[in-house]
Amino acid sequence: MTIKGRLSNESGSASAIPASISGNETEVVKHGTSLGGATLVDSLGKKRYYVLRDTDGRPLTTTNLDSLGPGKSTAVFMQFPAPPASTTEVSFQLPTFEPATLKLS
């Protein structure tokens, strides 16, 4: 399952992308800044889904994020294992950001 979106800086000054969004797994962190810390939580199915990795341990997400200029945005993506077809809702969680509910169809 691929989640796509935009990371935006609506302030009047440059914003650093926090390193914590990469997560804290050694294998992911060694590949640089990414969205590897993102997870999907299926509360009803009691499961947490982590960003997929390739055979070298690199997260299958947007990488090399360091900062966003004032008023700028950038497209981002993250790939996760697909939840069961019966799952209709998950919570998207990214370190330092508020969780968001995603409806699945």
N, C-alpha and C positions, 0 to 999 in steps of 0.2 A: 504494500500500500504506500503510495507517495502522497505526501502533504506538501503543497506549494503555498507560498504566501509572499508578503513583502515585509521587510524590516525597515521601519521609517524613523527618521529623526525630525521631529516637528519643532525642535528648539531653534534658537538663533545662533547656536555655537556647535562646534564639532563634538561628537560624543564617541567615546571609546567603547568598543564592544567588550563586555566583561569576559575575561578568560574562563569564568566558571560555566559559561554556556557549553563549553566543550565537554563538561562532565569531569569525572576524576579517575576514569579507568586508564591505567598506564598505557595500554595498547592504543587507545584513541588519542590521548594527550600528546604522545610522541609524534603524531602526524600534524600538529599545529592546531590553530584555532578553527573550530567547526561548530556545528550545532549537535555534536555527538552526545550531549547531555540530555537531549530531548527524550521524553517518554510518553507513551499512551497508557492510560489506566482504564481498564474495564472493571468498574466497581462491582457490577452484578456477577460477572464471570470470575472475579477475584484474580485478575491477571494484569501484569505490567509488561508492556512491550518496549524494547529498547531499539534504538537505531541500528539498522543492519550494518555489517562491516564486510569489506572485501577480503580476499584470501591473505592480504598483507596486513590486515587489521585496521585499514583506513575506513572511517565512517562514511556511509553513503549519504552524505549531506553536502550542503554548500560549505566550502572551506575558505581559509585565508581571509576571514573577516577580522578587521582590526579597528576601523572607525567609520563613522558616517558623518559627512559634512552637514552643515545646517540646512534644513529643508530637503535633504536627500533621502532616497530610499533605494533598496536593492532587492531583487528577487531572490528568494531562498527556497530550498527544498530539503526534505528528509524522507528517507525510505525506511519503512517498518515492515515486520512480518504482518500478513493480513490476519485480523481477528476472524473468528468463526462467522459465517454468514448470518447467524442469529444475533450477533452483536449489533445493536442499533445506535449506541452512544458510547463515546470514550472521552476521557479528560486528557487534553493535550497539556503537557507540562514541560517548561523550559526554565532552567535555573535563572533566578532573578526576575522572572516575569510571572504575572498572575496566571493561574490555570484557565484554560478555555474549554468549554464543552463543544465537542464536534458530533454532529448527527451523521450517521453512516447510512447509506442506502445502496 
